[in-house]
């Protein structure tokens, strides 16, 4: 019985449904992400995600950390100094890659990585995981993980579909 419960919880966690949905902190972080329009907002979002990753429930920590690096990376969109923007972007992507590499079957982490890499110029070289990450977004969109964030769900799903069309890949 215990093994069955643990297996079910592990499957739900990998699918990005039960645990992530119960984390209220993620809703706020998604709203903040969608509202990034200045450097200061991206930094405030990064700080909120940092705090959430330190104070939030254990099941939310890796997703809050991923949001932190998404916001860190997105802040590069608003900088003035090109060298600093590039450094910030690459550091954030490296951290997101590390999180995904820790659990490559976690579709939510892959989706969060795509939220940044999928909007970055291709010359930055962050398009190597697009196909797998876009498919992860589409899998996650069939769960209830983003149910409380319909704007984010629509946006990330459209991004994934657009990327798969660009790659001439059928989902």
C-alpha positions as CSV (number, residue, x, y, z in Angstrom):
1,X,0.0,0.0,0.0
2,X,2.7,2.5,1.0
3,X,4.7,1.7,-2.2
4,X,1.6,2.4,-4.3
5,X,1.0,5.7,-2.6
6,X,4.6,6.8,-3.1
7,X,4.6,5.7,-6.7
8,X,1.4,7.6,-7.3
9,X,2.9,10.8,-5.7
10,X,6.1,10.4,-7.7
11,X,4.2,10.1,-11.0
12,X,2.0,13.1,-10.2
13,X,5.1,15.1,-9.3
14,X,6.8,14.2,-12.5
15,X,3.6,15.1,-14.5
16,X,3.5,18.4,-12.7
17,X,0.1,18.2,-11.3
18,X,-0.7,17.5,-7.7
19,X,2.2,19.0,-5.8
20,X,2.8,22.1,-7.9
21,X,-0.9,22.8,-8.0
22,X,-1.0,22.9,-4.2
23,X,1.8,25.5,-4.0
24,X,0.1,28.9,-3.9
25,X,3.5,30.6,-4.3
26,X,3.7,29.4,-7.9
27,X,0.6,31.3,-8.9
28,X,2.1,34.6,-7.6
29,X,5.4,33.8,-9.4
30,X,3.5,33.1,-12.7
31,X,1.6,36.4,-12.4
32,X,4.8,38.2,-11.8
33,X,6.4,36.6,-14.8
34,X,3.6,37.6,-17.1
35,X,3.9,41.2,-15.8
36,X,7.7,41.6,-16.5
37,X,8.0,44.8,-18.5
38,X,10.9,46.5,-16.7
39,X,14.2,45.5,-15.3
40,X,13.0,46.3,-11.8
41,X,10.0,44.1,-12.1
42,X,12.1,41.2,-13.3
43,X,14.5,41.7,-10.3
44,X,11.6,41.9,-7.9
45,X,10.2,38.7,-9.3
46,X,13.6,37.1,-9.0
47,X,13.8,38.1,-5.3
48,X,10.2,36.9,-4.6
49,X,11.1,33.5,-6.2
50,X,14.3,33.4,-4.1
51,X,12.3,34.0,-0.9
52,X,9.7,31.4,-2.0
53,X,12.4,28.8,-2.6
54,X,13.8,29.4,0.9
55,X,10.5,29.6,2.7
56,X,8.0,27.6,0.7
57,X,7.0,24.0,1.1
58,X,9.5,21.3,0.1
59,X,7.4,20.2,-2.9
60,X,7.6,23.7,-4.4
61,X,11.2,24.5,-3.9
62,X,12.6,23.4,-7.3
63,X,9.8,25.2,-9.2
64,X,10.3,28.4,-7.2
65,X,14.1,28.1,-7.9
66,X,13.3,27.7,-11.6
67,X,11.1,30.8,-11.5
68,X,14.0,32.6,-9.9
69,X,16.3,31.8,-12.8
70,X,13.6,32.5,-15.3
71,X,13.2,36.0,-13.8
72,X,17.0,36.4,-13.6
73,X,17.3,35.6,-17.3
74,X,14.3,37.7,-18.3
75,X,15.9,40.7,-16.6
76,X,18.5,40.6,-19.4
77,X,15.7,41.8,-21.8
78,X,15.7,45.2,-20.1
79,X,19.4,45.9,-19.5
80,X,21.4,48.6,-21.3
81,X,24.9,47.1,-21.3
82,X,25.1,44.3,-23.9
83,X,27.9,42.4,-22.1
84,X,25.9,42.4,-18.8
85,X,22.8,41.3,-20.6
86,X,24.5,38.4,-22.2
87,X,26.2,37.3,-19.0
88,X,22.9,37.5,-17.1
89,X,21.1,35.6,-19.8
90,X,23.7,32.8,-20.0
91,X,24.0,32.4,-16.2
92,X,20.2,32.1,-15.9
93,X,20.0,29.6,-18.8
94,X,22.9,27.6,-17.2
95,X,21.0,27.4,-13.9
96,X,17.8,26.3,-15.7
97,X,19.7,23.7,-17.6
98,X,21.2,22.3,-14.4
99,X,17.7,22.1,-12.9
100,X,16.4,20.2,-15.9
101,X,19.5,18.0,-16.0
102,X,18.8,17.0,-12.4
103,X,15.4,15.7,-13.4
104,X,15.0,15.5,-17.2
105,X,11.6,13.9,-17.0
106,X,10.1,16.9,-15.1
107,X,7.9,18.6,-17.8
108,X,7.3,21.7,-15.6
109,X,11.1,22.4,-15.4
110,X,11.4,21.9,-19.1
111,X,8.4,24.2,-19.7
112,X,9.9,27.0,-17.5
113,X,13.2,26.7,-19.4
114,X,11.3,27.1,-22.7
115,X,9.6,30.2,-21.4
116,X,13.0,31.9,-21.7
117,X,14.8,30.0,-24.4
118,X,11.8,30.0,-26.7
119,X,11.6,33.8,-26.7
120,X,15.4,34.4,-27.0
121,X,17.1,35.2,-30.3
122,X,18.3,32.1,-31.9
123,X,21.9,33.4,-32.3
124,X,22.2,33.1,-28.5
125,X,22.3,29.3,-29.1
126,X,19.6,28.3,-26.6
127,X,17.4,26.5,-29.1
128,X,19.0,23.1,-28.7
129,X,16.3,21.8,-26.4
130,X,13.3,23.4,-28.0
131,X,11.7,20.3,-29.4
132,X,11.8,18.3,-26.1
133,X,10.9,21.3,-24.0
134,X,8.0,22.3,-26.3
135,X,6.6,18.7,-26.1
136,X,7.0,18.9,-22.3
137,X,4.8,22.1,-22.4
138,X,2.1,20.3,-24.3
139,X,2.2,17.4,-21.9
140,X,2.0,19.7,-18.9
141,X,-0.9,21.6,-20.5
142,X,-3.0,18.4,-20.4
143,X,-2.7,18.4,-16.6
144,X,-4.2,20.8,-14.1
145,X,-0.8,22.3,-13.2
146,X,-1.5,25.7,-14.7
147,X,-5.3,25.7,-14.1
148,X,-5.1,28.7,-11.9
149,X,-2.9,30.6,-14.4
150,X,-4.9,30.5,-17.6
151,X,-3.0,33.5,-19.2
152,X,0.3,31.8,-18.5
153,X,-1.1,28.4,-19.7
154,X,-2.3,29.9,-23.0
155,X,0.9,31.9,-23.6
156,X,3.3,29.0,-22.9
157,X,1.2,26.5,-24.9
158,X,1.1,28.9,-27.9
159,X,4.8,29.4,-27.6
160,X,5.4,25.6,-27.7
161,X,3.1,25.2,-30.7
162,X,4.8,28.0,-32.6
163,X,8.2,26.5,-31.9
164,X,7.2,23.0,-33.0
165,X,5.8,24.6,-36.3
166,X,9.1,26.4,-36.8
167,X,10.9,23.1,-36.3
168,X,8.4,21.4,-38.6
169,X,7.6,18.8,-35.9
170,X,4.2,17.3,-35.3
171,X,3.3,17.3,-31.5
